[in-house]
Amino acid sequence: MSGGGAEAPLWQPTPDRAAATLLARFMQRAGRRSYAELHRWSVERREEFWSLVWDFCDVRGKRTGPVLVNGDRMPGAQWFPQARLNFAENLLRRRDAADAIVFWGEESVKRHFTHAQFYALVSRLAQALRAAGVRKGDRVAGYLPNLPEAIAATLASASIGAIWSSCSPDFGVQGVLDRFGQIEPKVLFCADGYRYGGKEFDSLDKVREILPRLPSVQHCVVVPYVGRAGPGPGVALEQFIAPYAEHEIAFEQVDFNHPLYILYSSGTTGVPKCIVHGTGGTLLQHLKEHQLQSDVRPGDRLFYFTTLGWMMWNWLVSGLASGATLLLYDGSPFLGRGRVLFDFADAEGMTHFGTSAKYVDAIAKLNLKPRETHKLDKLRIMLSTGSPLVAEGFDYVYANIKQDLCLSSISGGTDIVSCFVLGNPVGPVWRGEIQAKGLGMAVEVFDESGRALASGKGELVCTRSFPSMPIGFWNDADGSKYRAAYFEKYANVWWHGDWCEETAHGGLVIYGRSDAVLNPGGVRIGTAEIYRQVEQLGEVVEAIVIGQEWEGDVRVVLFVKLAEGSKLDNALVAKIKQRIRDNTTPRHVPAKILEVADIPRTKSGKIVELAVRDVVHGRAVKNLEALANPEALELFRNRGELAS
């Protein structure tokens, strides 16, 4: 089994700190003495486990009948089939004067919503949506920055039993149509614009293009943000809700498996898949992940750097159900020489700092030392996802951000709107390792033939059903697209598409997407193994690696984006190759190393190895609208160096 290479953990909670966690209380209720014992029970006795999660997290709803029907089928299992609840009711538990949401729009806008103010806004929006004809099962869409009003519109929709779906405002017209055109929303919320890097960008011109091509939209509601003057393409938010005063919200009780969200696959292999997530499964899974795996307690201040185009936004929203204040930030995280998010943390007493591994890499390159410039005295937990957090990223966090910190690398995805592997606040943090398999998640590592591996690298799978599995794909009546996405590789087993290895400590290391795994000479190599080495070099800002089909085999090709003033000469090529050879194996060493000015990525920040591989091989790349910078793909096309 693999480990992070350290003989001692980087961090371990004191006995008092561990005992004070919600997870410790839950373990007492479950009668289990260790995380390993609790996890084993949670997958072997799933019905007891998820029933206890419901009770422990105080889910508001009516639970009757069995916990699980057809539990041995995947897909086909049904969780809490007779239960009834409302998602918004579970998030709007408070109506007091404490902060529900704090919003920073870069350094220009700062706003606070109390629980009472936020409830009032949701109440008025829900009445306005009902008056606009929105009914249970209708779709409501948001094309919005990460604003408090976006969450209010989400919960107002959910209070009626409508289905919410969203995109961030940096999506182009076709990207929005590729998504919302499939689900036909009745109402579209948008903003007048957004800010990024100190600049303002208009949204309304794009909305004017979108609306004639989205005929299902009967009402367009414009949220003011950047203060664009002039008439908009729809009705202003204040005008939309003006006729309605606050009153008790009529929460529509829906089935546990009633649709709540539609999310979209972010790949570049065709029109995005519309993934439908259920009300109860999303709520129950997020409550578990917040309270048990992230120790989110009432009064905590939860932050995740995200946009409405990434499932971590949906994950963040659910923090209200655990009594947390949500800290929302919209814009560039690199303002103030990269300090703005740490300014936010100090100013607002952030307890949970959620970000991406790429952000950690970037501030390490900037030589940022928040530990020396900020107090961060309330910060207990740091969360990282989006791509694997390499061992050196762990070193950076503990050396330069805070020593007494539970650093939880987490991994899951849009597909499950949650995580398969994540934090354990009562356990140690080992260098380069994700702490634990998620409770209730029967995660294993399989070889190609579907055998569980006790050691070595393989495919991340989940062998038993869980509540936050999608209830299906939109416009997939027979379920064939859904089955093809996750269940064709291994029968009755969820195949997730991550290349990983279990560690001696019961954690995991993820080496990248298994469909992007390199295969020179038949040996499978995870791309993250190469990135970890290359991106430690000061000359390299970022890299992307692919396998190029060559003379009946595959050769490794590495593209590097260099720091200003650096040059890809023979000496640097030799240095890169030597570092990879010394720290991995000779098979990892690229056959070719080429320079590029930019690296293409999705709007949620993930680099797109498959799209680059297609361009290099002269194949078409579909769904370019999923990319934040599709023009960067041209840097990889028809490279003469790859013809020999």
N, C-alpha and C positions, 0 to 999 in steps of 0.2 A: 504494500500500500504506500501511497505517496504521502508525504508530509511537507510542511513549509520549510523544513530545514532547521528550525529552531529547536533547541533543547528545552527551553522553558517558554511558557506562553508569554505573549506581549502584554497581556492584561488579564486580571482575574478579579472578580468582585470580592470584596471583603465578606465574611460570613453575615455581618449585619446588613450589608447592602443586598446580598442575595436573598436573605430572609424577608426583606421589605418589598420584594417584587410581587407583582400579581401572579407571575408564574409559580412562585413558591406557594402562594395561597392556593392556587389551583391544584398543585401537586398534592397538597394536604387533603383537599376535598376528594381527589381521585385515589388517595391512598397509595401513592407511588413515591419512591425515595430518591430517584435520580431521573435526569432527562432521558437517558437511554431506556430506562424502565417505562417511563411515561410514554415515550414515542412508540415503543413496542405495543403497549396496551392500546394506544390511540389508533393503531392500524389493525390490530387483531380484534378489537372490540369497538369498531367504528360507531355503532349505534349508541353505545354508552358514552363514548367520548363526545360526539357531537351534541348529544342530549345535554351533557354536562356543560358544554360551551354555551348552549342556549340559556341555561339557568344561571351560570356564573356571570355571563355578560348581560344578563337581565334583558333579553330580547322582548320587545313589546309586540305581542301578537297572540293568537289563539292556536295552541298546539294540541291536536287530537290525532288519534290513529297512529299508525306505525311510523318509526323514524326512517326506515329504508325499505323499499320494495325492489325486487330484482337486483339486489346488491351485488350479485356475481356477474352482472352484465356491464360491459363497457364498450360502446355506449348502451344505454337502456336502463341503467339504475335510476330510481326516483327517490329523492330525499324529501322527507316530511310531506308526502303527497296530499295530506288533508289539512295542513297548517295554513293559517291565513295571517297576513301581516301587512304593514305598509312601511316601506323603506324610509320615507321622509319623516314619519312619526318617530322612528327610532333615532333620527339625527336631530330632531327639534325637541329634545327633552327639556331644555332650559329656556326660561324667558326672563332672566335676571339682567342685572346691569354689568356683569362681567363681560370681558371681550369674547365674542364668538369668532370673529375674523379680524385680522390686521392685514392691511394691504399696503405694499410699497410698489409703486410704478417707477422703477429706477430711482433716481434721486429727486423726481419732480412731484410725485403724488404720494401722500401718506394718509390713510383713512382707517378708522376703527369702527366696527359694528359690534354693539352689544348683542347679547342673545335676544333681548327684547326687541331691539331694532331689526335684527335679522328675521325673527319670526314674523314681525309685522310686514316686512317686504315680501317674504314668501307667501303670506296670507293674501296680500293684495294681488300678487302675480297669479296665484292659483285661481282667484276669482276671475281675473281678466282672461286667463286661458280658458276657463269653463265658458265664459261669455263669448269667446272667440270660436267656440264649437269643439274644443279639444275634449276628447273622451278617452276612456280606458282603452289602451292598445294603440292609440294614435302616436305618431312620432313627432317629437319636438327637437329641433336641431340648433346647435350653437356654433357660430363661426366667430370666435371671441378670443381676446386675450384672457389671461388668468385673473379675471376680475371677481370680486365678491358677487356681483350680479349674475355671473355664470353659474355659481353654486346655487343661488336663490332660484334661478330659472330651472335648474336641474331638479331641485326639491319640490318646487311648485308643480312640475310635470309629474314627478313620482307620486305626489300626494293624490293625484287624479287617477294614477295607474297608467299614465302615458309613458312612452319609451324615449329616453334621452340619447342623443348622439352628438358628437362634437368634433370640430377641427380647429386648429390654431390659425390665426389670421395671416400667417406667412404662407399658407397654402395658396396656390394659384387657382384660377377659375376652373380649369379642367380637373384639378385634384379634388376640389369641392364637389363638382358634378359627378365624378367617378364614385364618390362616397354617398352623398345625399341623394343623388339621382336614383340609386338602387332602393332606398328605403322610403322615399316620398314623404318628407315631413310636411305637416300641416302648418307649422309655425317655424319661422327662422329668426333667431336672435343674432344680431351682429353688433359691432361697435363702429364708431365713426373712424377709428384708426388705432394705431398702436405705436409704442416707442421701442426703439432698440439702439443701444450704443449712443444715446443722447440725441437721436434723430427721430422725427415723427414720420409715420407712413400712413397714407390714406387707405381705408378699407372700402369706402362706399362705391368707388368706381368699379371695383371687382363685384360688389354685391349687385350693382345695376346690370352687370353682364350676366350674373348667375340667375337672377330671378326669372327672366323670360324663358330660361332653359330648365327651370325647376317649377313646372306648372302646378304641382301639388301644394305649393306654399300659398296659403290664403292670407297670412298676416306676416309682415316683416317688422320686427321691433328693434330699434336702434338704441344702443346703450351709449350715452355720452362718455367719452374718455379723454380724447386729445383736444376736444373743443372745436372741431371743424364747423365752420359757419355754413349756412345755406340749407335748403331743404334736402332731406335724405330720401332714400328710396322707399322708406316705410314710415311707421309712426314712431315717435320718440318714446322711450320707456316711460317717462313721467306721464305723458298723454295716455299711454296704454293702460296704466294703473290708476289714473286720476279719479275715475268714478267710484273707486272702491276704498272703503275704510277697513282697517284691521278688524278681523273677528276670528273666532276659533276656526282653525282649518278643518275642513271635512276630509279626513284621511280615508281614502278608498281602500278597503281591505281586499287584498289580492292573494291568489295562490302563491305558495312558496316559490314555485317555478314560473311565475308570471314574468315576462320580459321586463327588464329594468333599463339595460344599456345595450346599445349596438356599438361595438368597437371594430376597428379595421386592421387587417394584417398590413404590416408596413413594408413587406418585401417588394421587389421590382420584377415579379414574374407574371404580371397580368393585373387586371382590374382587382382592386382590393377585395378580399373576402370580408363579408359583413358578419361578424361574430356576435351572437346574441347571448347576453348574460342574464341570469335570473335574479329576481329580487332577494329571496332568502339566502341563496347560495353566496351571492356577493356580500351581503351583510354579515352572515355568520363567519365566512372566511376572513373578512377584514377585521371583524371584532377579535377573532383569534390571533391574527397576525399583529394587530396593534397592541392588545392587552397582554397576551402571553409571550409573544416572540419579540416585541419591541418595548414592552413595559410602559405603554402609554396610559397614564393615570389621569383622573379628573384634575383639571387645572394645568396640565402640561401644555407646552406651546410647541406645536408640531409643524415642521417646515419640510417641504420637498421642492427642489428646483425642478419645475416641470411646466409643460404647456398643456392645453386642452387636446392636443393631438397624441398624447402619450397616456398609457393606462395608469401611470403613477399619479396622474391628476385624480382619477376616479378613486384610487387608493387613499390619497390624501383627504378627499372630501369626507370619506367615512370616518375620519378621526373625530368628527362631531359626536358620533354615537358613543364614543368612549369618554366624552366630557372634556376633550382637548380644545384649546384655542388653535385655529388654523392660521398659520403665517403664510400669506401669499405674496409672491414676488413675480413681477412681470418685466421682462427686458433682458439686457445683457448682464451676465454674472461677473463681468470683468471690469465694470466701472470702478473708478477710484483705485486704479492699478490692481484690480482684483480683490479689493477689500470690502466691496459693498455688502456681500452676503454676511460677512463677519460683523460689519457695522450693524446690520439687521439683527444678527444673533444677540449682540450686546444690548442694543436699544430695546428689544422686545422680550428679553429673557428666554431665548430659544432653549428648549430642553432636548429636542430631536432635530438633527441637521441631516436632511436627506439630499443626496446629490448623485452624480454619475462618476464612474471611474475615470472618464475622460477629463472631468473637471479637476479631480485630484491630480491627475497627470499634469494638467495645464498649470495649476498654481504651483506645483513642484518645480516646473520649468521656469516659472517666474521668480522662484526662490522666495516665495511668500512665507512669512513666519508669524501666523496669527497668534501664536502663543506669546510672542513678544510685544504685540501691538494691541491685543484685545484681552478682555477679562475672561469671557466665555465661562463664567462661573456657574451658570445654570445648566450648561450643556452636559448631558449624561450619555447620550447615544448618538452615534453617527452611522448613517445608512448609505450604502453605495450600490448602484445597479446600473444597467444599461450595457455593460460589457464587463469581463472579468477584472477585478481589482488585483493587480499583480502584487507580489510580495513586497517590492520596493515601495508601492503605494501605502501599504500598512506601515512600513518604516517611517515614511514621510509624515503620516497622520500623527503617530505617537511622538515623533521628534519635534514636529513643528506646529501642531494644532493643540493637542492636549494629551497628557499622559493618562489621566484617570478618566477613561472613556471606553464604553463598549462599542467597538467598531464592528458593525455587522454588514458584511457583504451579503447581498440578497439576490436571488435569481428566480425568475418565473416568466411571466409575459402576458401580453395582450390576450393570448389564447385562454388563460385561466383568470385574468384580471387580478392576479395575486402571485404567490411564490410557491415554488417547490422546495427550495432550500433557503434558509435565512438565519435570523439571530436566535441566540439563547442567552438571555440576560443573567442567568444563574451560572453560566459556564465560562470557561476561559476563551480568549481569542488567540488563535495560533497564526503565526505569520503566513500570509498567502492563502488562508483557508476560509471558506464559508463555514460558519460555526456548526450548523445542524440541518438535518432534514426537517421539513415542516411537520408539526404535529398533525396527525390524521392523514398524512401523505405517504403512501407506500412507495417511496422512492428507492429505486435500485439502479445498478449499472449493468447493462446487458452487452454481451458480445453479439456478433452479426447473426448468429443462429438462435438468439433468444435465450441464452443461458445466463443466469446471474453470475457476475464476476465477484469473487472475494477480494481480488486485487487487480490492478491494471486498469487501462483506459478503455472506455466503451461508451455506449449510448445511455443518456439519462432517460429513464422510463418511470412510469407510475403504474403499479400492477393492480391497484384497487380504485374503485370510483370514489369521488369526493364531491362535496356540495357545489363548488364553484366551477365545475366543468361547464362548458357552454351548453345552453339548452338547444343549440343548433346554429346553423347559418341561415341568414335571411334569404328567402327565395330558393330554398333547398328542400322542397317538400318531401322527397324520399330519403333525405339524409345522406345521400351518396357523397356529396362534397365534404361533409363533416367527417364521415368515416374515412375517406381518402386522405384527409389532412393528418389524422393522428393514429389511425388503427389498422392501416394496411401493412405496415412493416412487421408488427407483432400482433397476433390475434388476441383480442380482448385485453390489450395492454396499451396504455397511452404512451406513444413515442413522441418525445418533445423536441428532438433535433439538436441537443447539446452534447458535445464530446467532453467527457468528464471522468473523474476518478475519485473513489472514496478514500479518505485518509485514515490513518491509524487512530485518529482522535474522534472518529465518527462524523467528521465534516466532509466537505467536498471541495475539489478544485475543478473549475470549468476551463476548458482549453479552447473554447470557441464553438461556433456552429458546426455540427457534424457534416452538413452539406458543403461547408467550405473547407473541410479538413483536406490537407495536402496528402498526396499518396505517391511520393517518389519511390520507385522500385517496390511498390506494394506495401510500404510501411506508412501507417497513418499518423500524421503529425497535426496537432492542433495549432491553429494560427496564433493563439495567444502565447504559446511557448516562444515564438519568434519575436512577437511584439515586446514581450517582457525584456528581452535582451537589447533589442535595437533602441528602444525608446529611453533606455538609461543613458545613452550617449548624448552629450551636450550638443553635438552637431545636428542631431535628428530631432525635429519637432514632432513628427508623426510618421507612421508607415502603414502600408497595406501590402499584404502578400497573397499571391494566388498560385495555383498550379497550372502551368501551361502544358497543353498536350504537345508532346515532342518526340518524334521518332519512335512511336509505339509505346511510349512511357509518359510520365509526367515530370516536368522539371519545376523547381521552386523559383519564382520570380518575385523579387522584393522591390517595391517602389517606396522612395523616401522623400518626404518634404523636409528640407533642411532649414536650420536656423539662419538668420540673416548673417552674411559674411562667411558662411561655410561653403565649401566646394566639394563636389563629389569627384575627387581625384583618385588616383590609384591607391594613395595612402589611406584615404577614408574607406574605400571599398575593402581594402585588406583588413582594416581595423574592425569593420562591421562583421566581416566573415570570421575573423579570429574570435571575436566575442561570442558569436553564435556557436562556433565549434567548441570553444572552451567550456561553455555553460550548458550545452545541449548534446547533440551528437553530430557527426559529420553529415548525416542525411538531412539535417535541418539547414545546412549552409546553402544559401541561394545560388543557383547557377548564374543568375543575372541580377544585378542591382542597378536600378535606374532612378533618376531624379524626376519628380513632378512638382509643380507649383501649388497644387491643391489636391485634396483627397475627397472624393464624393461620399456623402453621408445622408441618412434619412433625416427627416425633420426632428426626430427624437434623439439625433446625435450618433446613431450607429453607422459605422463605416460599412460600405456595401461591397463585400468581396465578390459576391456572385455577379453583380452588375459589371464590375471591372473585368472579371473573367470572361463574361459574354462579349464585351467590347474587344478585348484582346483577341478573341477567337472569331471576330467578325459576325457575331450573332446579335440579333435585335434585343434591345432592352425595353421591356414593357413597363408601364406605370411609372414613367419618369417623374410624374407629379408627387411621388412619394419622397423625392429627393429635395434636400434644401438647396443643393448646388449642382443641378444636373449638367451644367456646362463643364464641370470638372471631368466628366467622362471622356471628353474629347482629348484630354491630355494623354489618354491611354490607347487611342485608336491609331492603327497603322504605324506602330513604333518600329522603325527599321532595325533597331537593335534586337528585336525579338524574332527576326526572320532568319537568324543564323545561330 
